[in-house]
Amino acid sequence: MRLCSFLLLGGTAAAPAAAGTVSVTVPRLPVAEYHRPYVAVWVEPAGGGAARTLAVWYDVKKRGNEPGTKWLADLRAWWRKGGRSLALPANGVSGATRAPGTHAIPLPADLKPGPYVLNVEAARETGGRELVRLPFTAPAATGRATGSHELGAVTLSAR
């Protein structure tokens, strides 16, 4: 409640601390009818456990009567791991689809030390679906993986 009151009075809240940065590259595909992909980025313990969604890019303001969330189930791995139970739009997580290019997402600083897997999944209308997995150990998180068609480079760098 205090934070809400502070923001309503014109203050600014500090951004949550970040342990590093996840960079996700959305490639430009040579297709006649290009649609921006829906993308989910999440972290889960390497041995299994609850997933933590870092970002979900989808058609937040879809035109017409059809909700943009209708197609989130196409991000099958994320949907099964916890996406279906996430109340959307989720503050600080939900966002619009992104144009081709490299986009940065903060890696939360409150991850407990240990092994994790960073997951980035993309699905595109009239396109394909791809899941890139990148194992890492917190807090010294660094690594790189590359998708083959729907995703480009996925990098993780510690601060």
C-alpha positions as a Markdown table, in Angstrom:
| # | Residue | x | y | z |
|---|---|---|---|---|
| 1 | Met | 0.0 | 0.0 | 0.0 |
| 2 | Arg | 2.8 | 2.4 | 0.8 |
| 3 | Leu | 4.4 | 1.9 | -2.6 |
| 4 | Cys | 1.0 | 2.5 | -4.4 |
| 5 | Ser | 0.5 | 5.7 | -2.4 |
| 6 | Phe | 4.1 | 6.8 | -3.2 |
| 7 | Leu | 3.5 | 6.2 | -6.9 |
| 8 | Leu | 0.2 | 8.0 | -6.9 |
| 9 | Leu | 1.9 | 11.1 | -5.3 |
| 10 | Gly | 4.3 | 11.3 | -8.3 |
| 11 | Gly | 7.2 | 9.4 | -6.8 |
| 12 | Thr | 9.2 | 6.8 | -8.6 |
| 13 | Ala | 10.0 | 3.3 | -7.4 |
| 14 | Ala | 13.4 | 1.8 | -7.8 |
| 15 | Ala | 13.6 | -1.1 | -10.3 |
| 16 | Pro | 14.0 | -4.5 | -8.8 |
| 17 | Ala | 17.7 | -5.5 | -8.5 |
| 18 | Ala | 19.0 | -7.6 | -11.4 |
| 19 | Ala | 21.7 | -10.3 | -11.2 |
| 20 | Gly | 22.3 | -10.0 | -14.9 |
| 21 | Thr | 20.7 | -9.8 | -18.3 |
| 22 | Val | 19.1 | -12.2 | -20.6 |
| 23 | Ser | 19.3 | -11.2 | -24.3 |
| 24 | Val | 16.9 | -12.7 | -26.7 |
| 25 | Thr | 17.3 | -12.3 | -30.5 |
| 26 | Val | 14.2 | -12.4 | -32.6 |
| 27 | Pro | 15.4 | -13.1 | -36.2 |
| 28 | Arg | 13.9 | -11.5 | -39.3 |
| 29 | Leu | 12.6 | -14.4 | -41.4 |
| 30 | Pro | 12.4 | -14.3 | -45.2 |
| 31 | Val | 8.7 | -15.2 | -45.4 |
| 32 | Ala | 5.8 | -13.5 | -47.4 |
| 33 | Glu | 3.5 | -13.1 | -44.4 |
| 34 | Tyr | 5.5 | -12.3 | -41.3 |
| 35 | His | 4.0 | -12.4 | -37.9 |
| 36 | Arg | 5.8 | -11.4 | -34.7 |
| 37 | Pro | 6.3 | -14.4 | -32.5 |
| 38 | Tyr | 4.7 | -14.9 | -29.0 |
| 39 | Val | 7.7 | -15.4 | -26.7 |
| 40 | Ala | 7.9 | -16.7 | -23.1 |
| 41 | Val | 11.1 | -16.5 | -21.0 |
| 42 | Trp | 11.3 | -18.4 | -17.7 |
| 43 | Val | 13.8 | -19.8 | -15.2 |
| 44 | Glu | 13.4 | -23.1 | -13.3 |
| 45 | Pro | 15.6 | -25.1 | -11.0 |
| 46 | Ala | 17.7 | -27.6 | -12.9 |
| 47 | Gly | 16.4 | -30.5 | -10.7 |
| 48 | Gly | 12.8 | -29.6 | -11.3 |
| 49 | Gly | 10.5 | -27.3 | -9.4 |
| 50 | Ala | 8.4 | -24.2 | -9.8 |
| 51 | Ala | 9.0 | -22.0 | -12.8 |
| 52 | Arg | 9.5 | -18.3 | -12.6 |
| 53 | Thr | 8.3 | -16.4 | -15.6 |
| 54 | Leu | 10.5 | -13.4 | -16.5 |
| 55 | Ala | 8.7 | -12.2 | -19.7 |
| 56 | Val | 5.7 | -13.1 | -21.9 |
| 57 | Trp | 5.4 | -11.2 | -25.2 |
| 58 | Tyr | 2.0 | -11.6 | -26.8 |
| 59 | Asp | -0.7 | -9.5 | -28.6 |
| 60 | Val | -1.8 | -7.7 | -25.4 |
| 61 | Lys | -4.2 | -5.4 | -27.3 |
| 62 | Lys | -5.6 | -7.7 | -29.9 |
| 63 | Arg | -8.2 | -6.1 | -32.2 |
| 64 | Gly | -11.7 | -7.5 | -32.4 |
| 65 | Asn | -13.4 | -9.8 | -29.9 |
| 66 | Glu | -10.6 | -12.3 | -29.7 |
| 67 | Pro | -8.3 | -12.0 | -26.7 |
| 68 | Gly | -4.6 | -12.1 | -27.3 |
| 69 | Thr | -4.1 | -14.6 | -24.5 |
| 70 | Lys | -6.1 | -17.2 | -26.6 |
| 71 | Trp | -2.9 | -18.3 | -28.4 |
| 72 | Leu | -0.5 | -18.4 | -25.4 |
| 73 | Ala | -1.2 | -22.1 | -25.1 |
| 74 | Asp | 0.9 | -22.5 | -28.4 |
| 75 | Leu | 3.9 | -21.8 | -26.1 |
| 76 | Arg | 3.4 | -25.4 | -25.0 |
| 77 | Ala | 6.3 | -25.9 | -22.6 |
| 78 | Trp | 5.8 | -22.6 | -20.8 |
| 79 | Trp | 2.0 | -23.1 | -20.7 |
| 80 | Arg | 2.4 | -26.5 | -19.0 |
| 81 | Lys | 5.1 | -25.3 | -16.6 |
| 82 | Gly | 3.0 | -22.5 | -15.2 |
| 83 | Gly | 1.7 | -20.2 | -17.9 |
| 84 | Arg | -1.9 | -21.4 | -17.6 |
| 85 | Ser | -2.0 | -20.4 | -13.9 |
| 86 | Leu | -0.5 | -17.0 | -14.4 |
| 87 | Ala | -2.9 | -14.1 | -14.2 |
| 88 | Leu | -2.4 | -12.0 | -17.3 |
| 89 | Pro | -1.5 | -9.3 | -17.9 |
| 90 | Ala | 1.2 | -9.8 | -15.3 |
| 91 | Asn | 2.8 | -6.5 | -14.1 |
| 92 | Gly | 6.5 | -6.4 | -15.1 |
| 93 | Val | 6.2 | -9.6 | -17.1 |
| 94 | Ser | 3.6 | -9.1 | -19.9 |
| 95 | Gly | 4.4 | -7.1 | -22.9 |
| 96 | Ala | 3.7 | -6.7 | -26.6 |
| 97 | Thr | 5.3 | -8.9 | -29.2 |
| 98 | Arg | 8.7 | -7.6 | -30.3 |
| 99 | Ala | 10.0 | -6.8 | -33.7 |
| 100 | Pro | 13.1 | -8.6 | -35.1 |
| 101 | Gly | 16.2 | -7.6 | -33.1 |
| 102 | Thr | 17.9 | -8.2 | -29.8 |
| 103 | His | 15.9 | -7.5 | -26.6 |
| 104 | Ala | 17.1 | -7.5 | -23.0 |
| 105 | Ile | 15.4 | -8.9 | -19.9 |
| 106 | Pro | 16.7 | -8.5 | -16.4 |
| 107 | Leu | 17.6 | -11.7 | -14.6 |
| 108 | Pro | 16.3 | -11.4 | -11.0 |
| 109 | Ala | 18.9 | -10.9 | -8.3 |
| 110 | Asp | 16.9 | -12.9 | -5.7 |
| 111 | Leu | 17.6 | -16.3 | -7.3 |
| 112 | Lys | 19.1 | -18.6 | -4.7 |
| 113 | Pro | 22.6 | -19.9 | -5.5 |
| 114 | Gly | 22.4 | -23.1 | -7.5 |
| 115 | Pro | 21.8 | -24.7 | -10.9 |
| 116 | Tyr | 19.0 | -23.4 | -13.1 |
| 117 | Val | 17.7 | -23.7 | -16.6 |
| 118 | Leu | 16.8 | -20.6 | -18.6 |
| 119 | Asn | 14.0 | -21.4 | -21.1 |
| 120 | Val | 13.0 | -19.2 | -24.1 |
| 121 | Glu | 10.1 | -20.4 | -26.2 |
| 122 | Ala | 8.7 | -18.8 | -29.3 |
| 123 | Ala | 5.7 | -19.6 | -31.4 |
| 124 | Arg | 4.5 | -17.8 | -34.5 |
| 125 | Glu | 1.3 | -17.7 | -36.5 |
| 126 | Thr | 1.8 | -19.5 | -39.8 |
| 127 | Gly | 5.3 | -20.3 | -38.5 |
| 128 | Gly | 6.9 | -22.8 | -36.2 |
| 129 | Arg | 7.6 | -23.2 | -32.5 |
| 130 | Glu | 11.0 | -23.4 | -30.9 |
| 131 | Leu | 12.3 | -23.9 | -27.3 |
| 132 | Val | 15.9 | -22.9 | -26.4 |
| 133 | Arg | 17.2 | -24.2 | -23.0 |
| 134 | Leu | 20.3 | -22.7 | -21.4 |
| 135 | Pro | 21.6 | -24.3 | -18.2 |
| 136 | Phe | 23.4 | -21.9 | -15.8 |
| 137 | Thr | 24.5 | -21.7 | -12.1 |
| 138 | Ala | 23.5 | -18.6 | -10.1 |
| 139 | Pro | 24.9 | -16.2 | -9.1 |
| 140 | Ala | 27.7 | -16.4 | -11.7 |
| 141 | Ala | 25.3 | -16.7 | -14.6 |
| 142 | Thr | 26.8 | -16.7 | -18.1 |
| 143 | Gly | 26.1 | -18.7 | -21.2 |
| 144 | Arg | 24.9 | -18.7 | -24.8 |
| 145 | Ala | 22.6 | -20.8 | -26.9 |
| 146 | Thr | 21.2 | -20.4 | -30.4 |
| 147 | Gly | 17.9 | -21.2 | -31.9 |
| 148 | Ser | 17.6 | -22.7 | -35.4 |
| 149 | His | 14.6 | -20.9 | -36.9 |
| 150 | Glu | 12.2 | -19.0 | -34.6 |
| 151 | Leu | 14.8 | -17.7 | -32.2 |
| 152 | Gly | 18.3 | -16.4 | -32.7 |
| 153 | Ala | 21.0 | -16.1 | -30.0 |
| 154 | Val | 20.0 | -16.3 | -26.4 |
| 155 | Thr | 22.7 | -15.0 | -24.0 |
| 156 | Leu | 22.9 | -14.7 | -20.3 |
| 157 | Ser | 25.4 | -12.4 | -18.7 |
| 158 | Ala | 26.0 | -11.7 | -15.0 |
| 159 | Arg | 26.6 | -8.3 | -13.6 |
